[in-house]
Amino acid sequence: MVNIMRGGIVESSHQFVAAVANVRGEVLAAWGNADLVTFLRSSAKPFQGIPLVESRAAAHFGLSEQELAIACASHAGTDDHIEVVHSILRKIGLSEADLRCGTHTPYDTKTSKKLITAGEKPSPIRHNCSGKHAGMLVVARYLDASTSTYLEPDHPVQKQILHNFAEMVSMAADDIIVGIDGCSAPNFAVPICNAATAYARLMDPGQFSTEKADSCRTIVRAMTAYPEMVSGEGRFDTLLMQVTATQLLSKGGAEGYQGVGIPPNSLGSRSPALGVALKILDGDLESRARPVATIAVLEALGVLSAGERQQLKQFDSRPIQNQSGLHVGEIRSPQAVRDVINLTNE
């Protein structure tokens, strides 16, 4: 539980499930039911981005690492973010009008206020998923496939994405539950433990073909080199990737989902790559529990140093203040206990 305290008692609780797995699919630690089947939502984006590289579409159109990062992003809709998405679209001869992600108010507060002041309505390119959609359009152009139906499950782009994801999670494509995400793209529900395995394999893809392994490494390199593109300055995924010397890969999703990739040797010499998948069961609509739970799990694994955790304090256990600035309670981290297991060697 992540508990919300007031007056010395628990006022609210957020229950979570989490699993830690290696590339072989072995669950090394778990909190709750690691077999829980649930949608990854935007935590699937790194895997949805792999076909962009593996198909050679990214190389064909000359996409940069920064552009690959935003293709795996839930960005905040700032001017810097949308310029990178515009750059992708220009390279394939398309425009914002070709995006099918819908619209919402930018996550970045300053940008949102600026649009209101200017009388400008939110547009598809400000949508947090516009980079992912631009990346899908890149693959569609490369395959000479329809750019108007690129979200249909039977479109060649979506077939490639599903096939790739199935390989990453060690499941048959037919066994993966497919639903529709908030941005209208297909999304996937698999057991938490399988998602954790996929994140481990993303960080150490040696078991795959040379093409897929290189594609995984390219996606990881892009996201960790440009963490500000993946989310936005001051947001959890970006900050976690910025402050960790081990270069964790972090990607959150809606309804309280979080994926984290831990590279080899992060826990000492010869330690394996690990993947973490975590789900806040009540959906965590205000996103107050997901970062706290994630930090607790990473601390239990020994991944975060004291200094790194201090830099993440705005997302960790912290006081709750009311509208008058009074300290009225706290968000309390779960007392995650390190599993009695040697994670440093396979």
N, C-alpha and C positions, 0 to 999 in steps of 0.2 A: 504493500500500500504506500502511496504518497498521501500523507495526511495533511489536512488543512486545520490548523489549531486556532482556537479563540477562547479566551478565558481559562486556559489551562486544560481544555478538553478538546477532543476531536469533533470538529463541526462537519467536515466532509472528508471523504476518502476516494482516492482514485486507485483502483486495483489494476495491476499490470501483469502481463505474461512476457517472459523473455527467454531466449535461448542463445547459447554460444556453441558454435560448431566449427569443425575443421573442414578441410577440402574433401575429406573422405565421407563427410556426412555424419561423423560421430558427434553426438551432443556431449560436450564436455562440462557444461553447467546449464542449469535451467531454473527459472523461477516460475512456478505455475505449469500449465499444460503446454509442453513444447509442440504437441501435435495439433494445437488449435489451428483451424483453417480460417484465414481471414485475408482480406485484400491488402496488398502492399501500397496501393494508391501511388503517390509520387515517389515513394521509396523504390519503385520499379524503374525509375527513369534511367539510372546507369545501365541497366540491362536493355532497356528499349533503345539506348543509344549505341550499343555494340554493333548492330547491323549497319549503322551509318558508316562505321569504319571498315568492318569486315567485308562489306560489299564493294569497297573501294570508291564508293560515292563521295566520301569526304575528300579523299585525295584527288579525285577527278575534278572536283570543283574548287580545290584549293582552300578548304576550310582550315582555319587556324586552331590552335589549342584553345584559345579564348572562345571561339565559336563552338567548339565541341563541348566545352564546359557548360555553356548556356543551353545547349541541346539536351543536357542532363539536369536542367535546373528547375527550381521553383523560385524564380527571381522576383524581386520586389517592385518591378515596373518603373525603375528610375530611368532617366534619360540615357545614362551609360548602358543600362541593360538593353533598352530598345534599339540603341544604335547598333549593337552587336547583332541583334536579331535582324534588323534592316540589312546589315551587311550580308548575312546569309542569304536572304531573299534576293538581294541584288545579284548575287553570284549565280543564281539559277533562273534569273529572268522573271521572278514572281514578285508579288507585293503583299502588303498586309491584307488586302482583299481576299487573298487565297487561304488565309488562316481560318480554320473552322473550330477554334477553341472557345468562342464566345467572349464575353467581357465581364470584368468585375473591377471594383475600385482598386488601384495599386496598393500593395501592402506597405510601401514606403509612405509614411505619414506626410512628409514634406512634399513629396510628389503629388499626393492626393490633394493636399490643400492648394498647391499651385494650379492644378487642373480646375478646381472649383473656382478659384479667383479669376482664372482666364475664361471661365465659362465653357471649358472643354469637357466633353463627355469621355468616360473611359473607352478605350478602343481595344480590339483584339490583341494588338501588339504589346499592350500593357499587361495582358493576362499573364499570370505567373508561368503558364505552360507554353507560351508562344515560342520559346526556343525549341522545346521538344517537337512542336508541330512543324516548325521550320525545318528541323532535322528530318522529320518524316517526309516532308516535301522534297528535300534533297535526294533521298533515296528513290522517291517516285519519279523524279526527273531523270535520274541515272538509269532507272529501269525502263524508261519511256512508258510509264504507266500513268493512269489518270491522276490528275492533281485535284480533282473535284470530289473524288470518292475515296481519298486516301485513308479515311477513318473506318471504312467498312471492314468487318472482320475477314472477309474473303479477298480483300485487296492484297496484292503481292507484298506491299510493305508490312502490313499487319501479319501476314503469314510468316514472313521472315522473323519478325519480332517474337511471335509466339514460339516458333521453332527454336530460336536462340534461347529464350527464357526457359523452355522445357529442358534444354541441355544443361543450363546453369543450375537448375533445381533438381536434376535427376528424376524427372517425371515424364511420363508420356503426355504429349500435348493434349490428348483427349481427356486426360485426368485432371487437367487444370481448369478451375472454374473461371470463366470469363464474364466480366461485367463491364458496365460503361462508367468511365471516370467522370469527374465534374467537368472536364474539358471536352468530353464526348469521345475520347479515345478509348479503345479496349484496355481493360486492366485485369489483373490476375489475382486470384486467391489460392494460396497454397499453405501447407502447415508452416508454422513459425520456424521449426527446425530446418525445413528445406530452404526457406529464405535466408536463414543464417548461413547455411552451407554455400548458397550462391554468393553471398558477400565475401566469404573466405576464398572462394575460387576466383572472384574478381581480383583479389589481392595477390593470389598465387595461382595463375592459370596454366601451370605447366602440364596438366593432364590433357589439355585440349590440343587441337591441331595448331600448327604454327600460326596460321592466319587468325584463328580465334584468340589464341594467347596474346599475340601482338595487339589485337584490337582491345582486349581487356586492359592491357598495360597502357595503351594510348588513352583510353577513357580515364583511368586512374590518374595518369600523369596530368591530363587536362584539368580534371576537377580539383586536384590538390595544388596545381600551379595557379589556378584562378578561382579560389574559393569564394571571392566576392561576386562572381558570376553565378555560382550555384545557388545562392540565397540572397545575400545582401549584407552590407556593413552593419554590424551589431546584431545580426540574427544568428540563431544557434548553430546551424550547420556551418556557416561561414566562420564563426568564431572558433568552433571546435577544431576545424581544419587549420586555422591560422595559428592557434596557440600550441598545438601538439607537435613536439619535436619528432615523434614517430610518424608523422604525416598520416594520421587516421583519415579515412574517407567517410563522410557523414552525409546521409540523405534522409530527411524526414518526409512524412506523407500525412495526408489528411486523416481524420478520425483517430489520431493518436498513434500513428505508426512511426517507427524509427529503424533505419538500417545503418550499421557501422561496419566498415572493413578495417581490420587490424593487420598490417603487413608483417611478413616474417621478421624475426629477430627483435620484435618490439618488447618482448618480455625476457630478453636475454639471448645470448648466442644460441642459434639453432632452434629458437622457438618458432612454432608453425604460424602460418597465417590463420587468422580467426575471423569469423563473421558473427555479428550480433544482430538479432532481429527482436524487436520489442513492440508491444501493442498495449496501449492504455484502453482497457475494456469499455469504458464509458464514452469513448470518442474524444475526450479532452478538448472540447471545442474552444477553450480559451488558451490552449497550449501551455498550461501552467505546470502540468505533471510530467509530460513527456521528457523535457530536458532534465528535470530533477532525477527521474528514474534512470535515464540513460547515463548520467554522470555517476550515479550510485553503482550501476553495473560495471562501468569502466573502472571505477575505483576498486571494486571488489576483485576485478581481474588483475589489478596492479598496473594498469595501462597509464593512468594519469599520475603525474607527479603532483606534489603539494602546490608547487608554483603554478602549474597548469590549471589545477582545480581552482586556485585563487583567481585566476584570470577569467574563469567561467562563473564567478560568484553571482552574477546577475541572473543566472539560470539555475542556480543550485538552491539549497535550503536558504530561506531568506525571510525577513520580516514582512508582514502585511501592514500597510498603512491605510488609514481611511482618508476621506476627502479633506480632513483638517490636518493631515500629516501626523496623526497620532498612531503609535505602534499598537495595533489591536490584535495581532496574532502572527502566525508564521506558516510558511509552506515548509513542511518537514520531510527531509529525505528518508526513504526507507532504510532500515538498518540491515542493508545487504551484507551477508556473511560470505567470505571467501570460501569456495568449495574446497573440500579436502581432495585435491587432485593436482597433479603436476602438469601445468600448462606450458612449461618451458621446453619440453621435449616430446616428440611423437613416440 
